[in-house]
Amino acid sequence: MSDDGAPISAADKSFPSTTWGWRAEEFADAHPNLADFPTPLVTLDASRIDHNIRVMADWCAVAGFLLAPHGKTTMSPVLWRRQLDAGAWGITLATAWQVQIARDHGIQRVLLANALVDPVALRWIAEELDAHPEFEFACWADSVATVELMDAVLAVVGGRCSIDVIVELGAPAGRTGARSVAEAREVADAVRASDRLRLAGCGGYEGAVAHDRGVDGLARVAAYLDSLVHLHDQLAAVGAYEVPIPIVTVGGSAYLDQVANRLAPVVGGATVLVRAGAYVIHDDGFYRDISPLDHDRFAGGLRSAMHGWARVVSRPEPELAILDGGKRDFPVDEGFPSPQLVLGLPTEESDALLVGASISAVNDQHSFLRLAPGTSAAALPVGAVIRLGLSHPCTALDKWRALPVIESLDSGVVSGFVRTLF
């Protein structure tokens, strides 16, 4: 897996100087080893990425859903293309600029999971649709005011194409989205009243109503999904949709079991689009703990395809090791990194050394690794390298312009690199 973009340079963090100037083919042919890279570092695992893509494709096929993976997770056109090649319907994005990146890389079907109210961006979308009839695009609206603003801008732009709109249903105390089915119906009526917009479906983000798999959280997610189905049923019953097959779309990777249960009745009358994005990388933290498709809950399920690598640069106290990677390198918003392995030690020795160890604090460029009482400085000396489990791919990849891709954790052979465009 290699990126066909710009050559490696000094601007690509933690790539060895011997690789500067190399393009993807040269890099892959050289087969550098993980030990050739300085720390701190984040790597991707090719075998696990392939595995995760297959797991999600198979799950969607069984459920009767289509997949429009959220591209903002990776902002990597190379990974988007792999997802599309595995059968994804299209790519979901969050901003108009991200849509421009997708178009620049030839993506023909995009769902913008956001309202499009910036006049500059709206004009660009209208012109892009007008110039490229093969380009399929839909965006969200959650208020009559949004619809009115879009209509006013498009009236000035002109053009032949109407823009497909998904009515977004939210929930009280949630993020965006109409706060009730009745409000969402008003938005749908406003879309239908416009000559420049077309009502193409309804959707929302169930991850905004809960953040755990407790009884209360799952109940809130189920109630929200039921409301979305109710909205769809009402719109379909009155013939409100202006497309042959409407879209019903739901979001993230955390509650796919609930999505499968609650949206099953919609299949056939609508295209159910799942916008999960984190699955392709998964993690050793938040999504490991919450995803129903994690390998601990689902046979042959998702595995983390990203890992951090950091080096001990100081042992200022007997039970404290300071590592050379911090929050500029590793995600911390959904939990600190977790120590998994001391590189170079047999698994049994590494496990024994790291029993009870944890990252207790993170600075910009340092992490505080707290060790079990009685751990000797000699057991984990300055210079030792630690493999770290990471939490939340959405805030891991954005810290790296290019990430080395290893064949697998067992081999340590770096087979390519992936560029990100954040």
Buried (B, 14 or more C-beta within 10 A) or exposed (E): BBBEBEEBEEEBBBBEEEBEEBBBEEBBEEEBEBEBBEBBBBBBBBBBBBBBBEBBBEBBEEBBBBBBBBBBBBBBBBBBBBBBEBBBBBBBBBBBEBBBBBBEBEBBBBBBBBBBBBBEBBBBBBBBBBEEEEBBBBBBBBBBEBBBBBBEBBEEBEBEBBBBBBBBBBBEEBEBBBBBBEBBBBBBBBBBEBEBBBBBBBBBBBBBBBEEBEEEBBEBBBEBBEBBBEBBBBBBEEEBBBBEEBBBBBBBBBBBBBBBEBBBEBBEEBBBBBBBBBBBBBBBBBBBBBBBBBBEBBEEBBBBBBBBBBBBBEBEEEBBBBBBBBBEBBBBEBBBBBBBBBBEBEEEEBEEBBEEBBBEEBEEBBBBBBBEEEBEBEBBEEEBBBBBBBBBBBBBBBBBBBBBBBBEBEBBBBBBBBBBBE
